[in-house]
Structure formats: C-alpha cells, structure tokens
Amino acid sequence: MYKHFILPILFRFDAETIHHTVTRLLQLALAIPGVSAICRKLYVVEDKRLARTVFGLTFPNPIGIAAGFDKNAELVSELSDLGFGFVEIGTVTPRPQPGNLRPRLFRLKADSGLLNRMGFNNRGVGPAAERLRQFAKNRGGRNVIVGGNIGKNKDTPNENALDDYLLSFRELFEAVDYFVVNVSSPNTPGLRDLQEREPLTRLLTALQQENRQKSAPKPILLKIAPDLTNGQLDDIITIISETGIAGIIATNTTISRDGLATNPTVVDQMGAGGVSGLPLRNRATEVIRYLHQQSGGAFPIIGVGGIASAQDAQEKLGAGASLVQIYTSFIYEGPGLAKRINQALLKAM
C-alpha cells in the first residue's frame, strides 16, 4: 500500500519539506497515549537470535538508521518504535549552521536514489546532547543503541578541525553509545581532505587519546567515502590498526554519476552533491568486501548504501559487515522495511 498509494502523494512535494512534515506528523502521532505501543507491536521484531554484540555493545537487531535522517536527535524514540535496533544521529557540529542553500535534496526516482548537498545543517551539538539525555531518562523500555555522528563546522579551517571534533565528542560523550567521525561528506568544502593518511591519523589519534582518559571509553568509528581507491582503503586499514579505533562505516554518499538511469541533463540541473540509494549498492558492497578481506576481518564494519531489501542486507553481511544501516530505502520502501529485513534474517537462520 505504501509504495502504490502513499509514496506517490509524498513525491508530489519538495523532498526536504515533506521529510520534515512526515517526521513531525510521526512525532505527534506517537505522542498520543497508546499509539507507540501499537506501533511497536506492528513493527518491532523481538527475537534474541537477531541480537549482535559488536565493539562491546549489544544491538537488539542488526538494522540501523543511518546518520542524516535524524540530524538533531529528535526521532530516536520514534525510529525505535519502527523496529530499528540502532539510531545514528547527526551529523552534528559544535555550532548550529543552516547548511547549503535550498533546494539541496533531490529524488532520483528512476534509480531509487537521492542526491543531496545538505551541508551538515543542524542545530548544534548542545541541543542534540540535551535531547539524548532526556531520552535516556524516558526510554519507556525501548531497547535501542544510539550513535553520535560528528563533523566540523563549514567555516572551521581544516587545521582547526580537531577542535570541533573534540568539542562535540566531549558534549555527546555521556549521551551516546558510540561515535562516528564523519570526514567523508562531499557537501562541506575541503572535508574529504581529512581522509588523507596524515591528517586522518592525527585526528583519530587525538580523539582516541581523549577517549582513553575516560573511565569507560566509547567505541569510535570512521565513516568513509565510496570514492576511495584501493590504495586509500589500504591506508584506512593501516590507520585503524595504528589508532585502535573500533571500526568503519562503509560508505557515505558518492560523487560519481556513473550508471544512473535518470536523464543526465536532469542530474546536471540538480547540481553538486552526494548520491545515495540503489546507485551506491554495488560500490558500497565492494568497499566492505575489500576492507574485510584485506584486513582479515580485523575490525567490525557497518555496511550502508543501497540496502532496499533483505537480500541487499544479506549481501552486505555476507561481504563482511557486522551490522547494516538504511536511509534512502526507508523513504522508497516505507516504515515496514526494518521489520521485513529482520523477519527475513530470522527465516534464513
């Protein structure tokens, strides 16, 4: 029903506007007494066989929502009620920033994909941390892992980027279960330069030094771009070993336009940005498989990119991912996607 009746209506509106409208309606609906319990009964698959213990955390199921969907940590309860085992909020920056000019989110309907150049639009790390602290006090029995995806402000030069990451790390430390360092978004000028070996090693080393001073350190992961060469992926493997961070999220959006079914003229008119959804599926799986094989499975990988079905999720897990995340397919496939994938994983056991 969702794809045939609801989705065509949603697609009549601007992509970013309808995202905010639908999520606000979801919040209002689930705030009605009893509705959250009904939603959980409809969408949450509770089975101990789905649980995964990865980098010291026990996830109730391996299906998460990727960063970007809940930038300001406003939907953790609601996404948990829709069956997700973990929710990654952000990307958050130390100071609020509006992001790039609108329009900045476009549908690639023929490709079941999206193109975005959001630019880390968010209300800042402080408000997000406070909302997560409130969630922790009022979980309502929800079993969900929360990750914090952190980045730098657009006007912070790369030589000062560490200050931004440390500030967000400290602010979020007591509010999240794990961290993700985002240096791979294509929508903040110069950010991907931080993926190079020397600056990335310095950044992750400093964050790990801060982390190890805590009585109970948190897992730190690195989110990487799908556009890295094998040589750069080899460097990533070395950096993981040298810095001792917990793992990788593979992958972020791609700047490639190869193989798109959408008319090239239409894509050109959309302008710059990262592509997500099904166009990313094969490359994301390739990156996961390469990292897993070349490292000998030395670290966990969270797979993300083009997961629209249980088969897609199994493909990522089979390539070496320990967990998977969805975002674009949640829009195209509807609120029952996490449930369908979890049910299929149980049947395959």
C-alpha positions as CSV (number, residue, x, y, z in Angstrom):
1,M,0.0,0.0,0.0
2,Y,2.8,2.4,0.9
3,K,4.6,2.3,-2.5
4,H,1.4,2.4,-4.6
5,F,-0.7,4.9,-2.7
6,I,1.3,6.9,-0.1
7,L,4.6,7.3,-1.9
8,P,3.1,9.0,-5.0
9,I,1.4,11.5,-2.8
10,L,4.6,12.2,-0.8
11,F,6.6,12.7,-4.1
12,R,4.3,15.5,-5.1
13,F,6.1,17.7,-2.6
14,D,9.6,19.1,-2.3
15,A,11.8,16.3,-0.8
16,E,13.1,18.2,2.2
17,T,9.8,19.8,3.0
18,I,7.9,16.5,3.0
19,H,10.7,14.9,5.1
20,H,10.2,17.5,7.9
21,T,6.4,17.3,7.6
22,V,6.2,13.5,7.8
23,T,8.6,13.2,10.7
24,R,6.7,15.9,12.6
25,L,3.5,14.0,12.0
26,L,5.2,10.8,13.2
27,Q,6.2,12.6,16.4
28,L,2.7,13.9,17.0
29,A,1.0,10.6,16.3
30,L,3.3,8.6,18.6
31,A,2.9,11.1,21.4
32,I,-0.8,10.1,21.6
33,P,-1.2,7.6,24.5
34,G,-1.2,4.0,23.3
35,V,-0.1,4.7,19.8
36,S,3.6,4.0,20.5
37,A,2.7,0.6,21.9
38,I,0.6,-0.2,18.8
39,C,3.4,0.9,16.5
40,R,5.9,-1.3,18.3
41,K,3.6,-4.3,18.1
42,L,3.3,-3.7,14.4
43,Y,6.9,-3.1,13.5
44,V,9.3,-4.3,16.2
45,V,10.7,-7.9,15.8
46,E,11.8,-9.1,19.2
47,D,13.9,-12.2,19.0
48,K,17.2,-12.9,20.8
49,R,18.6,-14.5,17.7
50,L,18.7,-11.1,16.0
51,A,21.0,-9.6,18.7
52,R,24.6,-8.8,17.7
53,T,27.4,-7.9,20.0
54,V,29.8,-5.6,18.1
55,F,32.6,-3.4,19.5
56,G,31.4,-4.3,23.0
57,L,27.8,-3.2,22.5
58,T,24.8,-5.5,22.2
59,F,22.4,-4.4,19.4
60,P,18.9,-5.8,19.6
61,N,18.9,-6.4,15.9
62,P,21.4,-5.5,13.1
63,I,19.3,-2.9,11.3
64,G,20.0,0.7,12.0
65,I,19.0,4.1,10.6
66,A,22.0,6.0,9.1
67,A,23.1,9.5,10.0
68,G,21.3,12.2,8.2
69,F,17.8,11.1,8.8
70,D,17.7,12.4,12.4
71,K,20.2,15.2,12.3
72,N,19.1,16.8,15.6
73,A,18.3,13.7,17.8
74,E,14.6,14.3,17.7
75,L,13.4,10.9,16.5
76,V,15.2,8.2,18.5
77,S,12.0,7.0,20.2
78,E,10.0,7.0,17.0
79,L,12.6,5.2,15.0
80,S,13.0,2.6,17.7
81,D,9.2,2.1,17.6
82,L,9.6,1.4,13.9
83,G,11.9,-1.6,14.6
84,F,15.4,-0.2,14.2
85,G,18.0,-1.7,16.5
86,F,20.1,1.4,16.5
87,V,19.8,5.0,15.5
88,E,22.8,7.2,14.5
89,I,22.0,10.9,15.0
90,G,23.7,13.8,13.2
91,T,25.9,14.8,11.7
92,V,26.2,17.4,14.4
93,T,28.6,20.3,14.6
94,P,29.7,22.3,17.6
95,R,27.8,25.4,16.5
96,P,24.4,25.5,14.7
97,Q,24.6,26.0,11.0
98,P,22.0,26.3,8.3
99,G,23.7,24.2,5.7
100,N,23.7,24.9,2.0
101,L,21.1,26.9,0.1
102,R,17.8,25.2,-0.8
103,P,16.9,23.3,-2.8
104,R,19.5,20.8,-1.7
105,L,17.7,17.4,-1.7
106,F,16.6,15.8,-4.9
107,R,14.9,12.5,-5.8
108,L,16.4,10.2,-8.5
109,K,13.2,8.3,-8.9
110,A,14.4,6.1,-11.8
111,D,17.3,5.0,-9.7
112,S,15.5,4.7,-6.3
113,G,18.1,7.2,-5.1
114,L,18.6,10.6,-3.7
115,L,21.1,13.4,-4.4
116,N,21.8,15.8,-1.6
117,R,24.1,18.6,-0.7
118,M,22.7,19.4,2.7
119,G,25.9,20.7,4.2
120,F,25.7,19.5,7.8
121,N,22.6,21.6,8.5
122,N,21.9,21.1,12.3
123,R,21.1,23.0,15.4
124,G,24.4,22.3,17.1
125,V,25.7,19.6,19.4
126,G,24.4,21.1,22.6
127,P,20.7,20.8,21.9
128,A,21.2,17.3,20.5
129,A,23.0,16.1,23.6
130,E,20.3,17.5,25.8
131,R,17.6,15.7,23.8
132,L,19.5,12.5,24.1
133,R,19.9,12.9,27.9
134,Q,16.1,13.4,28.1
135,F,15.6,10.2,26.0
136,A,17.9,8.3,28.4
137,K,15.7,9.3,31.3
138,N,12.4,8.4,29.5
139,R,13.3,5.4,27.3
140,G,10.0,3.7,28.1
141,G,11.5,0.2,27.9
142,R,12.9,0.8,24.4
143,N,16.0,-1.3,23.6
144,V,18.0,0.8,21.1
145,I,21.6,1.7,20.7
146,V,22.4,5.4,19.9
147,G,25.3,6.6,17.9
148,G,26.6,10.1,17.5
149,N,27.9,11.2,14.2
150,I,30.2,14.3,14.5
151,G,31.7,16.7,12.0
152,K,33.2,20.1,11.8
153,N,31.6,23.5,11.1
154,K,31.8,24.7,7.5
155,D,33.8,27.8,8.5
156,T,36.3,25.9,10.6
157,P,39.6,25.5,8.7
158,N,40.9,22.0,8.4
159,E,43.9,22.9,10.5
160,N,41.5,23.6,13.4
161,A,39.1,20.7,12.6
162,L,40.3,18.7,15.6
163,D,38.9,21.4,18.0
164,D,35.5,20.9,16.5
165,Y,35.6,17.1,16.8
166,L,36.8,17.2,20.3
167,L,34.1,19.7,21.4
168,S,31.3,17.5,20.0
169,F,32.9,14.4,21.4
170,R,33.0,15.8,24.9
171,E,29.5,17.2,24.7
172,L,28.0,14.0,23.5
173,F,30.1,11.5,25.5
174,E,27.6,10.7,28.2
175,A,24.6,10.8,25.8
176,V,25.6,8.2,23.1
177,D,26.8,4.6,23.0
178,Y,29.3,5.1,20.1
179,F,30.8,7.8,18.0
180,V,31.2,8.2,14.2
181,V,33.8,10.6,12.8
182,N,32.5,12.0,9.5
183,V,35.2,13.2,7.2
184,S,33.6,11.8,4.1
185,S,30.7,14.0,3.3
186,P,31.1,15.6,-0.2
187,N,29.0,18.6,0.8
188,T,31.4,20.5,3.1
189,P,34.2,22.1,1.2
190,G,37.6,20.5,1.9
191,L,36.2,18.0,4.4
192,R,37.3,15.0,2.4
193,D,40.9,16.2,2.5
194,L,40.8,15.0,6.1
195,Q,40.6,11.4,4.8
196,E,44.2,11.6,3.7
197,R,46.5,9.5,5.8
198,E,48.4,12.1,7.8
199,P,45.5,14.4,8.8
200,L,43.2,11.5,9.5
201,T,45.8,9.7,11.7
202,R,46.3,12.9,13.7
203,L,42.6,13.4,14.1
204,L,41.8,9.9,15.2
205,T,44.8,9.6,17.4
206,A,43.8,12.8,19.3
207,L,40.2,11.6,19.7
208,Q,41.4,8.2,21.0
209,Q,43.7,9.9,23.5
210,E,40.8,11.8,24.8
211,N,38.6,8.7,24.8
212,R,41.2,6.6,26.8
213,Q,41.2,9.2,29.5
214,K,37.6,8.2,30.3
215,S,36.8,5.6,32.8
216,A,34.6,3.8,30.2
217,P,35.8,4.7,26.7
218,K,33.3,4.6,23.9
219,P,33.7,2.9,20.5
220,I,34.9,5.4,17.8
221,L,34.2,4.5,14.2
222,L,35.2,6.2,11.0
223,K,32.8,6.8,8.1
224,I,34.5,6.7,4.8
225,A,33.6,7.7,1.2
226,P,32.9,5.1,-1.5
227,D,35.1,7.0,-3.9
228,L,38.4,6.0,-2.3
229,T,40.9,4.0,-4.3
230,N,42.2,0.6,-3.1
231,G,45.4,2.3,-2.1
232,Q,43.5,4.7,0.1
233,L,41.5,1.9,1.5
234,D,44.8,0.2,2.4
235,D,45.8,3.3,4.2
236,I,42.5,3.2,6.1
237,I,43.2,-0.3,7.3
238,T,46.6,0.8,8.5
239,I,45.2,3.8,10.3
240,I,42.6,1.7,12.1
241,S,45.4,-0.5,13.3
242,E,47.6,2.4,14.4
243,T,45.0,4.4,16.1
244,G,43.0,1.5,17.6
245,I,39.6,2.9,16.8
246,A,36.7,0.4,16.9
247,G,35.7,0.1,13.2
248,I,34.4,1.5,9.9
249,I,31.1,2.7,8.4
250,A,31.2,2.0,4.7
251,T,30.0,4.0,3.0
252,N,28.9,7.7,2.7
253,T,27.3,9.1,-0.4
254,T,29.2,9.1,-3.7
255,I,30.1,11.9,-6.1
256,S,30.1,9.5,-9.0
257,R,27.2,9.8,-11.5
258,D,28.1,6.6,-13.4
259,G,25.3,4.3,-14.4
260,L,22.4,6.4,-13.4
261,A,19.1,5.8,-15.1
262,T,18.0,9.3,-14.5
263,N,18.4,11.6,-17.5
264,P,21.9,13.1,-17.4
265,T,20.5,16.6,-18.2
266,V,18.2,16.3,-15.2
267,V,21.0,15.2,-13.0
268,D,23.2,18.1,-14.2
269,Q,20.4,20.5,-13.4
270,M,20.4,19.2,-9.8
271,G,24.0,20.3,-9.4
272,A,26.6,19.1,-6.9
273,G,26.0,16.6,-4.1
274,G,26.3,13.1,-3.0
275,V,24.2,10.2,-4.4
276,S,22.7,7.6,-2.1
277,G,20.3,4.7,-2.5
278,L,20.5,1.8,-5.0
279,P,23.1,3.5,-7.3
280,L,25.5,3.1,-4.3
281,R,24.7,-0.6,-3.6
282,N,27.4,-2.3,-5.6
283,R,30.2,0.0,-4.8
284,A,29.4,0.0,-1.0
285,T,29.5,-3.8,-1.1
286,E,32.8,-3.8,-2.9
287,V,34.4,-1.5,-0.3
288,I,33.1,-3.6,2.6
289,R,34.4,-6.8,1.0
290,Y,37.8,-5.3,0.2
291,L,38.2,-3.9,3.8
292,H,37.1,-7.2,5.3
293,Q,39.3,-9.3,3.2
294,Q,42.4,-7.2,3.2
295,S,42.3,-6.7,7.0
296,G,41.5,-10.3,7.7
297,G,38.4,-9.2,9.5
298,A,40.4,-7.2,12.0
299,F,37.7,-4.7,12.8
300,P,33.9,-4.5,12.5
301,I,32.2,-2.8,9.6
302,I,28.8,-1.2,9.5
303,G,27.5,-1.5,5.9
304,V,25.4,1.2,4.4
305,G,24.5,2.1,0.8
306,G,21.7,0.8,-1.4
307,I,20.0,-1.6,1.1
308,A,16.4,-1.8,0.0
309,S,15.6,-5.4,0.8
310,A,16.5,-8.4,2.9
311,Q,18.6,-9.7,0.0
312,D,20.6,-6.4,-0.1
313,A,21.2,-6.6,3.7
314,Q,22.3,-10.2,3.4
315,E,24.7,-9.2,0.6
316,K,26.4,-6.6,2.9
317,L,26.5,-9.0,5.8
318,G,28.0,-11.7,3.6
319,A,30.6,-9.3,2.3
320,G,31.9,-8.8,5.9
321,A,29.6,-6.2,7.6
322,S,28.6,-6.9,11.2
323,L,25.6,-4.5,11.1
324,V,23.8,-2.5,8.4
325,Q,22.1,0.9,8.1
326,I,19.4,2.2,5.8
327,Y,18.3,5.7,4.9
328,T,17.2,6.3,1.3
329,S,15.4,3.0,1.0
330,F,13.4,3.9,4.2
331,I,11.9,6.7,2.1
332,Y,11.2,4.5,-1.0
333,E,10.2,1.3,0.8
334,G,8.3,2.6,3.8
335,P,8.2,2.2,7.6
336,G,8.0,-1.6,7.4
337,L,11.4,-2.1,5.9
338,A,13.3,-2.9,9.1
339,K,10.7,-5.4,10.1
340,R,10.8,-7.1,6.7
341,I,14.6,-7.4,6.8
342,N,14.6,-8.7,10.4
343,Q,11.9,-11.3,9.6
344,A,13.9,-12.5,6.6
345,L,17.1,-12.8,8.6
346,L,15.3,-15.0,11.1
347,K,13.9,-17.2,8.3
348,A,17.5,-17.6,6.9
349,M,18.8,-18.8,10.3
